[in-house]
Amino acid sequence: MRALGVLVGAMVLITVLLTVRLVRLPLRGWTRAGAGVVAGISGTTTSIDGPPLALIYQHEPGPRVRATLAFFFLGGGLLSLTGLAAVGELRTQQAVTALALAP
């Protein structure tokens, strides 16, 4: 668990560094897929899934970014919850509490 925390922390710092250096990644299938995989893994394990997506969408118009992120977070969240439930890490009480707190 400690190694995973260090790895995700390093990923966030690398993303910030790349953003500050104004790296512009092409918005292609392989960059989207790579960012999605990294975001999915880090989102499920640490709830920090935004940095990879922010890096590839940082130069896109606001409406496109908002629509893409909304869809990604909804789909990714549902996949994460499904995976956690499949391995017994999502309890009924947690799901009930989450639904009660959802807008």
N, CA, C and O atoms as a DFTB+ gen file, in Angstrom:
412 C
 N C O
     1  1       0.822      -1.194       0.000
     2  2       0.000       0.000       0.000
     3  2       0.868       1.261       0.000
     4  3       0.549       2.252      -0.656
     5  1       1.965       1.201       0.746
     6  2       2.854       2.365       0.795
     7  2       3.452       2.661      -0.580
     8  3       3.531       3.818      -0.994
     9  1       3.870       1.612      -1.282
    10  2       4.452       1.785      -2.612
    11  2       3.428       2.366      -3.579
    12  3       3.766       3.198      -4.422
    13  1       2.175       1.930      -3.460
    14  2       1.120       2.461      -4.317
    15  2       0.898       3.939      -4.042
    16  3       0.728       4.725      -4.974
    17  1       0.897       4.321      -2.773
    18  2       0.745       5.732      -2.414
    19  2       1.868       6.590      -2.969
    20  3       1.637       7.691      -3.468
    21  1       3.084       6.075      -2.878
    22  2       4.242       6.801      -3.421
    23  2       4.128       6.905      -4.940
    24  3       4.417       7.956      -5.512
    25  1       3.713       5.834      -5.589
    26  2       3.574       5.837      -7.048
    27  2       2.523       6.851      -7.507
    28  3       2.769       7.610      -8.445
    29  1       1.377       6.871      -6.867
    30  2       0.324       7.806      -7.251
    31  2       0.750       9.238      -6.950
    32  3       0.492      10.137      -7.750
    33  1       1.389       9.459      -5.827
    34  2       1.892      10.798      -5.514
    35  2       2.892      11.278      -6.548
    36  3       2.869      12.440      -6.954
    37  1       3.770      10.380      -6.975
    38  2       4.751      10.728      -8.013
    39  2       4.046      11.053      -9.328
    40  3       4.445      11.974     -10.039
    41  1       2.993      10.293      -9.648
    42  2       2.235      10.560     -10.861
    43  2       1.621      11.958     -10.845
    44  3       1.660      12.672     -11.847
    45  1       1.059      12.341      -9.713
    46  2       0.459      13.670      -9.598
    47  2       1.537      14.747      -9.768
    48  3       1.327      15.727     -10.481
    49  1       2.671      14.568      -9.125
    50  2       3.748      15.555      -9.243
    51  2       4.294      15.632     -10.667
    52  3       4.598      16.723     -11.149
    53  1       4.420      14.508     -11.336
    54  2       4.887      14.500     -12.729
    55  2       3.883      15.226     -13.625
    56  3       4.271      15.980     -14.517
    57  1       2.600      14.996     -13.386
    58  2       1.573      15.677     -14.174
    59  2       1.645      17.179     -13.977
    60  3       1.554      17.935     -14.944
    61  1       1.808      17.620     -12.742
    62  2       1.940      19.049     -12.471
    63  2       3.166      19.612     -13.175
    64  3       3.097      20.680     -13.783
    65  1       4.275      18.910     -13.100
    66  2       5.499      19.356     -13.764
    67  2       5.301      19.461     -15.273
    68  3       5.716      20.446     -15.884
    69  1       4.675      18.463     -15.873
    70  2       4.431      18.498     -17.316
    71  2       3.499      19.647     -17.694
    72  3       3.667      20.264     -18.745
    73  1       2.525      19.932     -16.845
    74  2       1.602      21.031     -17.114
    75  2       2.323      22.369     -17.020
    76  3       2.111      23.243     -17.860
    77  1       3.163      22.539     -16.023
    78  2       3.916      23.773     -15.856
    79  2       4.867      23.982     -17.037
    80  3       5.071      25.113     -17.481
    81  1       5.442      22.903     -17.537
    82  2       6.373      22.979     -18.667
    83  2       5.631      23.150     -19.992
    84  3       6.252      23.204     -21.054
    85  1       4.318      23.234     -19.925
    86  2       3.467      23.437     -21.099
    87  2       3.617      22.344     -22.153
    88  3       3.645      22.619     -23.352
    89  1       3.711      21.116     -21.691
    90  2       3.737      19.980     -22.606
    91  2       2.346      19.836     -23.201
    92  3       1.349      19.858     -22.480
    93  1       2.285      19.690     -24.500
    94  2       0.991      19.521     -25.164
    95  2       0.948      18.135     -25.803
    96  3       1.583      17.886     -26.827
    97  1       0.195      17.250     -25.184
    98  2       0.058      15.903     -25.720
    99  2      -1.027      15.904     -26.786
   100  3      -2.046      16.577     -26.632
   101  1      -0.819      15.156     -27.865
   102  2      -1.855      15.095     -28.898
   103  2      -3.087      14.373     -28.363
   104  3      -2.972      13.395     -27.624
   105  1      -4.249      14.858     -28.737
   106  2      -5.505      14.256     -28.279
   107  2      -5.905      13.176     -29.282
   108  3      -6.767      13.386     -30.136
   109  1      -5.269      12.033     -29.160
   110  2      -5.506      10.897     -30.058
   111  2      -5.980       9.705     -29.244
   112  3      -6.046       9.753     -28.015
   113  1      -6.306       8.647     -29.949
   114  2      -6.808       7.446     -29.282
   115  2      -5.866       6.882     -28.253
   116  3      -6.297       6.511     -27.161
   117  1      -4.575       6.806     -28.574
   118  2      -3.628       6.196     -27.637
   119  2      -3.395       7.063     -26.409
   120  3      -3.177       6.528     -25.321
   121  1      -3.434       8.407     -26.550
   122  2      -3.254       9.257     -25.366
   123  2      -4.495       9.209     -24.487
   124  3      -4.392       9.208     -23.261
   125  1      -5.668       9.169     -25.113
   126  2      -6.910       9.059     -24.331
   127  2      -6.971       7.726     -23.598
   128  3      -7.331       7.667     -22.423
   129  1      -6.617       6.664     -24.302
   130  2      -6.639       5.336     -23.672
   131  2      -5.637       5.261     -22.525
   132  3      -5.956       4.751     -21.451
   133  1      -4.435       5.765     -22.750
   134  2      -3.419       5.751     -21.693
   135  2      -3.841       6.556     -20.480
   136  3      -3.695       6.109     -19.342
   137  1      -4.373       7.760     -20.732
   138  2      -4.840       8.596     -19.626
   139  2      -6.009       7.926     -18.904
   140  3      -6.119       8.010     -17.681
   141  1      -6.873       7.266     -19.660
   142  2      -8.007       6.578     -19.050
   143  2      -7.590       5.424     -18.164
   144  3      -8.148       5.228     -17.084
   145  1      -6.616       4.665     -18.615
   146  2      -6.123       3.537     -17.820
   147  2      -5.478       4.036     -16.527
   148  3      -5.786       3.551     -15.439
   149  1      -4.585       5.008     -16.663
   150  2      -3.908       5.549     -15.472
   151  2      -4.922       6.188     -14.527
   152  3      -4.853       5.986     -13.315
   153  1      -5.860       6.953     -15.072
   154  2      -6.884       7.595     -14.238
   155  2      -7.777       6.560     -13.566
   156  3      -8.145       6.720     -12.402
   157  1      -8.125       5.502     -14.289
   158  2      -8.972       4.462     -13.704
   159  2      -8.302       3.746     -12.546
   160  3      -8.917       3.502     -11.507
   161  1      -7.045       3.415     -12.738
   162  2      -6.312       2.726     -11.670
   163  2      -6.122       3.640     -10.470
   164  3      -6.388       3.248      -9.334
   165  1      -5.663       4.854     -10.723
   166  2      -5.423       5.758      -9.592
   167  2      -6.732       6.204      -8.949
   168  3      -6.777       6.432      -7.740
   169  1      -7.792       6.332      -9.735
   170  2      -9.086       6.711      -9.169
   171  2      -9.658       5.641      -8.262
   172  3     -10.225       5.947      -7.213
   173  1      -9.511       4.388      -8.662
   174  2     -10.030       3.291      -7.849
   175  2      -9.215       3.108      -6.582
   176  3      -9.770       2.822      -5.521
   177  1      -7.913       3.270      -6.684
   178  2      -7.059       2.998      -5.526
   179  2      -6.924       4.184      -4.580
   180  3      -6.759       3.994      -3.375
   181  1      -6.991       5.411      -5.110
   182  2      -6.737       6.578      -4.256
   183  2      -7.754       7.707      -4.396
   184  3      -7.656       8.707      -3.685
   185  1      -8.717       7.572      -5.285
   186  2      -9.709       8.619      -5.568
   187  2      -9.093       9.865      -6.192
   188  3      -9.682      10.944      -6.125
   189  1      -7.932       9.731      -6.791
   190  2      -7.313      10.850      -7.510
   191  2      -7.199      10.426      -8.969
   192  3      -6.199       9.832      -9.372
   193  1      -8.226      10.732      -9.759
   194  2      -8.189      10.306     -11.150
   195  2      -8.117      11.453     -12.152
   196  3      -8.094      11.215     -13.359
   197  1      -8.081      12.669     -11.676
   198  2      -8.098      13.819     -12.569
   199  2      -6.810      14.192     -13.275
   200  3      -6.873      14.610     -14.432
   201  1      -5.625      14.067     -12.642
   202  2      -4.408      14.584     -13.278
   203  2      -4.106      14.073     -14.684
   204  3      -3.752      14.885     -15.539
   205  1      -4.223      12.778     -14.975
   206  2      -3.932      12.355     -16.346
   207  2      -4.884      12.970     -17.372
   208  3      -4.481      13.318     -18.482
   209  1      -6.146      13.096     -16.983
   210  2      -7.126      13.691     -17.894
   211  2      -6.897      15.189     -18.047
   212  3      -7.037      15.737     -19.140
   213  1      -6.546      15.842     -16.956
   214  2      -6.267      17.275     -17.024
   215  2      -5.093      17.560     -17.947
   216  3      -5.077      18.576     -18.642
   217  1      -4.122      16.677     -17.957
   218  2      -2.943      16.865     -18.800
   219  2      -3.297      16.807     -20.284
   220  3      -2.818      17.634     -21.060
   221  1      -4.123      15.852     -20.692
   222  2      -4.403      15.748     -22.123
   223  2      -5.505      16.698     -22.590
   224  3      -5.575      17.009     -23.779
   225  1      -6.368      17.164     -21.685
   226  2      -7.458      18.063     -22.081
   227  2      -7.210      19.522     -21.693
   228  3      -8.121      20.340     -21.822
   229  1      -6.024      19.874     -21.226
   230  2      -5.788      21.219     -20.705
   231  2      -5.924      22.318     -21.753
   232  3      -6.162      23.468     -21.384
   233  1      -5.785      22.018     -23.030
   234  2      -5.864      23.047     -24.065
   235  2      -7.180      22.993     -24.842
   236  3      -7.325      23.682     -25.852
   237  1      -8.119      22.204     -24.395
   238  2      -9.409      22.073     -25.074
   239  2     -10.405      23.107     -24.542
   240  3     -10.241      23.609     -23.430
   241  1     -11.439      23.429     -25.333
   242  2     -12.453      24.391     -24.875
   243  2     -13.233      23.853     -23.670
   244  3     -13.414      22.645     -23.520
   245  1     -13.687      24.769     -22.823
   246  2     -14.397      24.415     -21.591
   247  2     -15.563      23.453     -21.760
   248  3     -15.632      22.460     -21.034
   249  1     -16.483      23.704     -22.688
   250  2     -17.618      22.780     -22.826
   251  2     -17.197      21.348     -23.158
   252  3     -17.806      20.393     -22.675
   253  1     -16.169      21.201     -23.972
   254  2     -15.697      19.858     -24.318
   255  2     -15.071      19.177     -23.100
   256  3     -15.293      17.988     -22.870
   257  1     -14.299      19.919     -22.333
   258  2     -13.669      19.360     -21.139
   259  2     -14.730      18.932     -20.129
   260  3     -14.661      17.832     -19.581
   261  1     -15.701      19.792     -19.886
   262  2     -16.747      19.469     -18.903
   263  2     -17.550      18.241     -19.315
   264  3     -17.822      17.372     -18.487
   265  1     -17.928      18.163     -20.582
   266  2     -18.703      17.016     -21.050
   267  2     -17.891      15.730     -20.962
   268  3     -18.403      14.695     -20.535
   269  1     -16.637      15.796     -21.361
   270  2     -15.781      14.613     -21.333
   271  2     -15.546      14.139     -19.907
   272  3     -15.659      12.947     -19.618
   273  1     -15.219      15.068     -19.016
   274  2     -14.946      14.688     -17.630
   275  2     -16.191      14.157     -16.938
   276  3     -16.110      13.200     -16.168
   277  1     -17.334      14.762     -17.202
   278  2     -18.578      14.285     -16.579
   279  2     -18.857      12.839     -16.983
   280  3     -19.191      12.006     -16.140
   281  1     -18.719      12.549     -18.269
   282  2     -18.950      11.188     -18.748
   283  2     -17.919      10.224     -18.177
   284  3     -18.265       9.125     -17.743
   285  1     -16.656      10.633     -18.176
   286  2     -15.593       9.774     -17.659
   287  2     -15.791       9.464     -16.181
   288  3     -15.697       8.308     -15.769
   289  1     -16.066      10.493     -15.383
   290  2     -16.215      10.274     -13.948
   291  2     -17.439       9.426     -13.629
   292  3     -17.396       8.608     -12.710
   293  1     -18.520       9.603     -14.364
   294  2     -19.705       8.766     -14.147
   295  2     -19.400       7.315     -14.500
   296  3     -19.618       6.414     -13.691
   297  1     -18.895       7.095     -15.712
   298  2     -18.586       5.726     -16.140
   299  2     -17.501       5.085     -15.301
   300  3     -17.623       3.928     -14.899
   301  1     -16.435       5.835     -15.034
   302  2     -15.339       5.305     -14.226
   303  2     -15.775       4.986     -12.806
   304  3     -15.370       3.972     -12.238
   305  1     -16.596       5.849     -12.237
   306  2     -17.093       5.604     -10.888
   307  2     -17.944       4.345     -10.814
   308  3     -17.825       3.557      -9.876
   309  1     -18.804       4.163     -11.812
   310  2     -19.634       2.959     -11.833
   311  2     -18.787       1.695     -12.014
   312  3     -19.044       0.672     -11.378
   313  1     -17.778       1.775     -12.884
   314  2     -16.885       0.618     -13.055
   315  2     -16.098       0.322     -11.784
   316  3     -15.924      -0.841     -11.420
   317  1     -15.628       1.354     -11.116
   318  2     -14.888       1.157      -9.863
   319  2     -15.769       0.525      -8.800
   320  3     -15.347      -0.402      -8.109
   321  1     -16.988       1.024      -8.668
   322  2     -17.905       0.458      -7.672
   323  2     -18.255      -0.987      -7.998
   324  3     -18.359      -1.824      -7.101
   325  1     -18.435      -1.278      -9.275
   326  2     -18.726      -2.656      -9.684
   327  2     -17.557      -3.572      -9.331
   328  3     -17.753      -4.665      -8.800
   329  1     -16.346      -3.119      -9.629
   330  2     -15.163      -3.916      -9.298
   331  2     -15.004      -4.121      -7.806
   332  3     -14.697      -5.225      -7.354
   333  1     -15.211      -3.064      -7.038
   334  2     -15.099      -3.184      -5.584
   335  2     -16.168      -4.122      -5.019
   336  3     -15.892      -4.907      -4.112
   337  1     -17.382      -4.040      -5.556
   338  2     -18.448      -4.933      -5.098
   339  2     -18.132      -6.383      -5.459
   340  3     -18.419      -7.294      -4.682
   341  1     -17.546      -6.597      -6.631
   342  2     -17.236      -7.962      -7.087
   343  2     -16.216      -8.660      -6.190
   344  3     -16.243      -9.882      -6.044
   345  1     -15.318      -7.876      -5.589
   346  2     -14.310      -8.492      -4.716
   347  2     -14.659      -8.342      -3.235
   348  3     -13.831      -8.617      -2.367
   349  1     -15.878      -7.908      -2.955
   350  2     -16.346      -7.840      -1.579
   351  2     -15.876      -6.635      -0.785
   352  3     -15.903      -6.660       0.445
   353  1     -15.449      -5.590      -1.460
   354  2     -14.961      -4.403      -0.753
   355  2     -15.992      -3.273      -0.699
   356  3     -15.684      -2.183      -0.217
   357  1     -17.205      -3.519      -1.185
   358  2     -18.272      -2.520      -1.122
   359  2     -19.410      -3.111      -0.311
   360  3     -20.051      -4.074      -0.732
   361  1     -19.654      -2.536       0.837
   362  2     -20.682      -3.030       1.743
   363  2     -22.018      -2.340       1.462
   364  3     -22.051      -1.224       0.944
   365  1     -23.101      -3.005       1.805
   366  2     -24.438      -2.468       1.578
   367  2     -24.617      -1.135       2.292
   368  3     -25.173      -0.199       1.718
   369  1     -24.157      -1.035       3.531
   370  2     -24.311       0.209       4.287
   371  2     -23.575       1.359       3.605
   372  3     -24.070       2.486       3.603
   373  1     -22.420       1.101       3.035
   374  2     -21.690       2.137       2.311
   375  2     -22.479       2.613       1.091
   376  3     -22.548       3.813       0.824
   377  1     -23.067       1.686       0.359
   378  2     -23.860       2.048      -0.820
   379  2     -25.097       2.847      -0.424
   380  3     -25.445       3.819      -1.095
   381  1     -25.762       2.450       0.655
   382  2     -26.956       3.169       1.121
   383  2     -26.578       4.596       1.553
   384  3     -27.282       5.550       1.222
   385  1     -25.492       4.736       2.276
   386  2     -25.041       6.052       2.707
   387  2     -24.685       6.925       1.507
   388  3     -25.042       8.102       1.470
   389  1     -23.986       6.359       0.530
   390  2     -23.617       7.110      -0.671
   391  2     -24.840       7.578      -1.431
   392  3     -24.885       8.719      -1.891
   393  1     -25.830       6.718      -1.567
   394  2     -27.072       7.108      -2.268
   395  2     -27.809       8.206      -1.507
   396  3     -28.384       9.109      -2.114
   397  1     -27.791       8.128      -0.194
   398  2     -28.455       9.159       0.611
   399  2     -27.763      10.511       0.471
   400  3     -28.417      11.551       0.548
   401  1     -26.453      10.505       0.268
   402  2     -25.692      11.748       0.159
   403  2     -25.600      12.263      -1.277
   404  3     -25.162      13.392      -1.500
   405  1     -26.005      11.450      -2.249
   406  2     -25.927      11.874      -3.649
   407  2     -26.945      12.988      -3.908
   408  3     -28.045      12.966      -3.356
   409  1     -26.582      13.952      -4.742
   410  2     -27.537      15.044      -5.034
   411  2     -28.737      14.544      -5.801
   412  3     -29.631      15.326      -6.126
